[in-house]
Amino acid sequence: MMRSEYKLNCFFGVVVVCGLLLCTVVAHGQAKKAPTNKKPKKTIVHAPKIIYEYILPYKEGLAIAKKGNYFGFVDKAGKEVAPCIYEYAHDFSEGYAIVKRGGKFGYINKSGKEVIPCKYEMANDFIGDRAVVVVSGKYSFIDKDGKEQTAFEYDHINNFSEGLAAAVKDDKHGFLNKNGKLVTPLIYGAAEDFVNGLSLVQNDFKFGFIDTNGKEVLPCVYDDISDFSFGLAVVVKEELFGYINHGGKEVIPCQYEDANKFVDGLAIVEKRGRVGCIDTNGKVIVNFYYDKINNFADGRALVKRNNKFGFIDHTGKEVISCIYDDGGSFYNGIARMRIGGQNVKIDTKGHFVK
């Protein structure tokens, strides 16, 4: 082999070796860049500093927050809408919240602005665009502009119900409208809030009803009147019980020694010391030969006759005979009874169950 050929072969050999080494180095470098099992660095998020002692549930989109000894309001994003400068704060009602500052009460709106100054001794929520307030122990009420609708001359004013508020002065009761005008004169010894267009009033220890126009739908002639149920209310006159309708008519005469409100269309009444049931027309459904009848539960009413207990259905039929020494009403289809010194359970058909 000639020297020049040898040198050329050596040159190519060196080139090949260097190329292989370069490929190895590149491949090694690429291997280092391959994915690894190392965990990525965590981003530490610092919790915001707690500045409130507590935040109450949201009402009308805002919540009462307490900071130190003072109260304010925050929205759902945590922004302080009203600063914590108040000695007291109440939930929003109709867009206004009662607040107390300097020992007096006023109102803020949802922007946190004190729209009605803190100048009242006592303040109620807005109900029907009116709020009852007190100055020097006397009552009045204001609109949402803070305008007082009547003089501070009443000893008490209830919140509005059905557009009217019961007012008391010198122990006499009447009703004011939203403009502060007396719709009914201050002549009653007691008056309750309106419900379904009627207010229970009392005069000379007798009870009756007035409507929202102040008209006496039912004169004060009864010793007592219950709430309405199934369109009827229990009334008492000369120690006898009967029922009136919403129009004040005595549709079931006062003839019973005791009477209960209607439940499931039936009322338990007592006559000559025995208990039965009548419907809303006054028809006797359960004859008067029981000592006791409970209200219906699961379609059955516990009855007592001759010191034994059983059950009747809504038609008055004694579906479970009065053979038990003691017992209670049905609950979830089971009644616990006692017979022959044993405690037992029965279903609504009178069968024993475990």
KOLZAMI-762505 format. One line per 10 residues: number of its first residue (from 0); for each residue x, y, z of C-alpha. Coordinates in steps of 0.02 Angstrom, whole numbers. Example, Ala and Ser with C-alpha at 12.3 -4.5 7.8 and 13.67 -1.06 7.14 Angstrom:
# KOLZAMI-762505
0) 615:-225:390  684:-53:357 .
# end
This chain:
# KOLZAMI-762505
0) 0:0:0  65:170:-46  95:296:92  -34:416:15  -166:279:16  -126:237:195  -143:418:248  -307:432:155  -374:275:238  -320:338:409 .
10) -406:503:372  -570:419:329  -556:309:482  -537:459:594  -686:541:511  -794:386:537  -741:370:719  -775:554:751  -944:539:667  -991:392:776 .
20) -934:485:931  -1035:637:879  -1191:531:852  -1167:452:1022  -1148:621:1105  -1303:691:1016  -1406:536:1059  -1349:549:1239  -1398:730:1243  -1569:689:1171 .
30) -1594:554:1301  -1565:682:1438  -1707:787:1368  -1831:643:1376  -1978:660:1502  -1938:615:1681  -2042:566:1833  -1991:721:1929  -2139:815:2005  -2167:994:1944 .
40) -2137:1133:2066  -2294:1182:2164  -2362:1359:2159  -2394:1418:2336  -2556:1517:2355  -2571:1614:2515  -2747:1619:2593  -2817:1793:2615  -2800:1865:2787  -2956:1838:2893 .
50) -3022:2007:2947  -3199:1964:3004  -3249:1869:3160  -3397:1798:3065  -3508:1825:2914  -3693:1780:2927  -3797:1701:2787  -3836:1812:2638  -4004:1900:2628  -4050:1995:2470 .
60) -3871:1970:2409  -3782:2045:2560  -3722:1973:2725  -3689:2047:2897  -3504:2042:2942  -3429:2073:3114  -3260:2153:3139  -3213:2181:3320  -3367:2249:3407  -3443:2325:3251 .
70) -3548:2267:3105  -3557:2301:2919  -3607:2213:2758  -3513:2117:2624  -3569:2057:2453  -3543:1881:2384  -3374:1930:2310  -3315:1977:2485  -3318:2164:2450  -3362:2271:2601 .
80) -3517:2366:2542  -3553:2447:2711  -3406:2475:2830  -3403:2391:3000  -3447:2548:3098  -3617:2500:3168  -3660:2439:3343  -3798:2330:3270  -3856:2274:3099  -4008:2177:3040 .
90) -4038:2080:2879  -4102:2172:2726  -4289:2180:2697  -4362:2262:2541  -4191:2336:2500  -4161:2418:2670  -4067:2359:2825  -4085:2422:3003  -3920:2484:3079  -3876:2562:3245 .
100) -3749:2699:3271  -3727:2811:3422  -3863:2716:3513  -3995:2758:3381  -4070:2660:3237  -4081:2704:3053  -4074:2620:2882  -3947:2590:2744  -3979:2539:2564  -3889:2404:2464 .
110) -3753:2527:2414  -3709:2546:2598  -3775:2724:2603  -3863:2780:2762  -4022:2839:2677  -4124:2862:2836  -4021:2936:2980  -3991:2843:3142  -4110:2943:3252  -4240:2819:3314 .
120) -4251:2728:3481  -4321:2575:3393  -4350:2527:3212  -4436:2381:3125  -4405:2305:2954  -4491:2378:2803  -4648:2278:2763  -4753:2340:2618  -4647:2498:2598  -4679:2552:2777 .
130) -4576:2531:2937  -4628:2562:3117  -4512:2679:3216  -4508:2748:3393  -4458:2918:3464  -4474:2962:3650  -4572:2802:3680  -4706:2845:3551  -4737:2756:3386  -4756:2811:3207 .
140) -4706:2738:3039  -4605:2799:2891  -4597:2771:2704  -4436:2728:2609  -4392:2912:2592  -4393:2925:2782  -4551:3029:2785  -4652:3004:2944  -4832:2963:2898  -4912:3008:3065 .
150) -4867:3099:3224  -4774:3007:3363  -4930:2990:3469  -4966:2803:3480  -4917:2687:3622  -4891:2546:3497  -4908:2510:3312  -4900:2335:3237  -4817:2296:3071  -4932:2313:2921 .
160) -5039:2167:2867  -5149:2178:2713  -5116:2364:2701  -5168:2409:2880  -5078:2421:3046  -5156:2399:3218  -5123:2552:3327  -5145:2575:3515  -5174:2735:3612  -5233:2746:3792 .
170) -5270:2558:3788  -5388:2574:3640  -5354:2489:3473  -5392:2540:3296  -5313:2527:3122  -5208:2649:3019  -5187:2646:2831  -5019:2678:2745  -5050:2865:2744  -5072:2871:2933 .
180) -5260:2892:2928  -5370:2797:3052  -5478:2677:2954  -5562:2612:3112  -5578:2721:3268  -5483:2682:3427  -5628:2593:3512  -5575:2411:3533  -5499:2330:3686  -5392:2219:3572 .
190) -5364:2194:3386  -5263:2063:3292  -5178:2080:3123  -5283:2051:2968  -5288:1875:2895  -5387:1842:2736  -5472:2011:2749  -5530:1994:2929  -5465:2054:3097  -5520:1981:3263 .
200) -5570:2124:3378  -5629:2130:3558  -5746:2252:3642  -5816:2240:3819  -5738:2066:3831  -5836:2005:3679  -5760:1958:3510  -5806:1993:3330  -5729:2028:3159  -5701:2183:3055 .
210) -5650:2193:2872  -5515:2302:2794  -5640:2444:2773  -5671:2447:2960  -5844:2372:2942  -5900:2252:3079  -5931:2093:2982  -5971:2006:3145  -6024:2109:3298  -5930:2081:3460 .
220) -6055:1958:3536  -5952:1799:3563  -5851:1749:3716  -5714:1676:3606  -5675:1644:3422  -5545:1526:3349  -5446:1538:3188  -5532:1483:3028  -5512:1305:2964  -5603:1235:2813 .
230) -5691:1403:2801  -5764:1394:2977  -5714:1461:3147  -5766:1396:3318  -5866:1522:3420  -5921:1518:3601  -6077:1602:3670  -6149:1571:3843  -6033:1421:3864  -6097:1334:3707 .
240) -5994:1306:3549  -6041:1327:3366  -5965:1383:3200  -5969:1539:3091  -5915:1567:2911  -5808:1709:2840  -5963:1814:2819  -5996:1808:3006  -6149:1696:2988  -6175:1564:3122 .
250) -6192:1415:3005  -6184:1283:3143  -6279:1340:3298  -6198:1355:3469  -6262:1192:3541  -6107:1093:3589  -6021:1081:3758  -5853:1081:3669  -5794:1094:3490  -5630:1084:3395 .
260) -5571:1158:3230  -5603:1059:3073  -5467:937:3019  -5484:836:2859  -5661:903:2843  -5719:838:3013  -5731:920:3183  -5735:832:3352  -5880:898:3458  -5956:854:3626 .
270) -6139:842:3672  -6215:779:3835  -6044:721:3892  -6016:610:3738  -5903:643:3590  -5938:629:3404  -5890:709:3238  -5980:826:3118  -5941:883:2941  -5936:1065:2881 .
280) -6124:1060:2851  -6156:1012:3032  -6206:834:2986  -6162:704:3118  -6037:582:3043  -5983:494:3203  -6122:466:3329  -6106:531:3507  -6061:373:3601  -5874:393:3628 .
290) -5783:459:3781  -5640:523:3676  -5591:544:3493  -5418:594:3433  -5381:680:3268  -5362:568:3116  -5192:498:3068  -5163:377:2925  -5352:376:2895  -5391:317:3071 .
300) -5444:407:3230  -5412:334:3402  -5574:321:3502  -5614:274:3681  -5774:191:3735  -5810:110:3904  -5625:129:3949  -5571:29:3796  -5482:94:3641  -5507:63:3456 .
310) -5511:157:3290  -5639:232:3170  -5622:286:2988  -5683:448:2907  -5858:377:2883  -5874:346:3070  -5861:158:3052  -5771:72:3196  -5644:-21:3090  -5541:-82:3239 .
320) -5648:-132:3387  -5628:-51:3558  -5540:-197:3641  -5375:-118:3693  -5331:-59:3868  -5227:87:3805  -5151:151:3644  -5097:293:3534  -5133:361:3361  -5059:286:3203 .
330) -4889:342:3142  -4820:280:2976  -4956:148:2971  -4919:76:3144  -5007:102:3311  -4937:47:3478  -5070:-29:3589  -5086:-123:3753  -5197:-273:3785  -5197:-405:3921 .
340) -5041:-331:4000  -4944:-344:3835  -4880:-207:3721  -4921:-242:3539  -4912:-157:3369  -5053:-158:3243  -5075:-97:3064  -5223:6:2999  -5323:-155:2970  -5300:-209:3151 .
350) -5175:-348:3113  -5032:-378:3233  -4860:-336:3165  -4686:-362:3233 .
# end
